[in-house]
């Protein structure tokens, strides 16, 4: 059942209790009347003008009161039950007051409660109608007594006071009942909203990726969400029922909690609470002031690291953009000076070749600056249909011209005449430069020269460039961290080369992967989309 349906049910059940007490009061009055009529205490009601009428009406009133008590809690028939019951009350009161003139005042006063109760449960028009009916019936009984030639036991002033009381009490009772119903409905609505919020909060906490534990002063786990149960290895969820001791489930966490309670606030290293689970960074907080309950948050350290990494990269992106702008000016000056020197007639062929290398490297550096700016601005790549075979051959020639290899070697391995792929040529040049530079730097064993090979091949609808070396390879623990920004095993490295290379690949819908080589060495595989890929997407 939905919360709204449950709320409606509770609102509709508001009059049930009032109906029950109303019927119970009617039965009580009827029982008192019968007790006075059929007991030695009958003299308390005075001399009866019509004793048989009094006994018949009293008995019938008692039976009808018992029947109304039995059926009077069926709120589906609220209005007929209330109106019918008050009609019985008015008829019985008039007949008993006529038969027992000595008790007429008390009987009329007892009718005040019936009118008030009916006005509380019914609309205002119905409540005032009942009050008018009771007033007319009381006045009719007075006239009836006069027509019989008897002496009325009540005066006109008393009659007027009863009529006024009936009408006033009906109006006031309606106002009180209406306000009580509105308050009850509002309370039920607020209660349903609070219940819904409690269920939502419980669901959120239960489904949170952050582990949450509630630990009491005796280091017993009183509550744990699903993430925390998994982290501490409680697959059966016993921690949620408060049957698990923190010291037995996670001794190191219990130790740190005790240190925190003793006033230690220094940050400690992440811990692993159970095998095959990620490391977590625990945080502690008081549940309530003065309470011995402690909230323990178990943050996945990898998520925290990625969040810090994202913030660092954002700052680095802004810094890189500013730095690239600053590099452009001196780079343009160097390039312009090299062009002027090339035009000089006093420059020999050897120096002119050096100037060409300076000019080429300025253009290449400018391309790198543009790529960094594009990466910082998240600009889209401009892929072209490249012949990778020709591109790699040209890249190797330019790379050898721009750097002294000495005994090292960089060679292309191309078995096919042409292999086409879609790629931004500036990005591809920068990616290959990073990969070849890393291969020359790390791809050597001892003093042996480095041998780097760039293999171009076709792979179904994609093209592949493998940058391979014959070095010691990369350990598995390091391979899993290769493409993380700022991760480096070199004292002089920045840890951004492979990260930028992978981001440039992603900008071109390409992939950069590390492939382990069983025979030794390392291989970085660049998988590029084929020339027809974009047409099919």
Secondary structure, 3 states (H helix, E strand, C coil): CCHHHHHHHHHHCCHHHHHHHHHHHHHHHHHHHHHHHCCHHHHHHCCCCCHHHHHHHHHHHHHHHHHHHHHCCCHHHHHHHHHHHHHHHHHHHHHHHHHCHHHHHHHHHHHHHHHHHHHHHCCHHHHHHHHHHHHHHHHHHHHHHHHCCCCCCCCHHHHHHHHHHHHHHHHHHHHHHHHHHHHHHHHHHHHHHHHHHHHHHHHHHHHCCCEEEEECCCCEEEEECHHHHHHCCCCCCHHHHCCEEHHHHCHHHHHHHHHHHCCCCCCCCCECCCCCCCCEEEEEEECCCCCCCEEEEEEEHHHHHHHHHHHHHHHHHHHHHHHHHHHHHHHHHHHHHHHHHHCCCCCCHHHHHHHHHHHHHHHHHHHHHHHHHHHHHCCCCCCEEEEHHHHHHHHHHHHHHHCCCCCCEEEEEECCCCCEEEECHHHHHHHHHHHHHHHHHHCCCCCCCCEEEEEEEEECCEEEEEEEECCCCCCHHHHCCCCCCCCCCCCCCCCCHHHHHHHHHHHCCCEEEEEECCCCCEEEEEEEECCCHHHHC
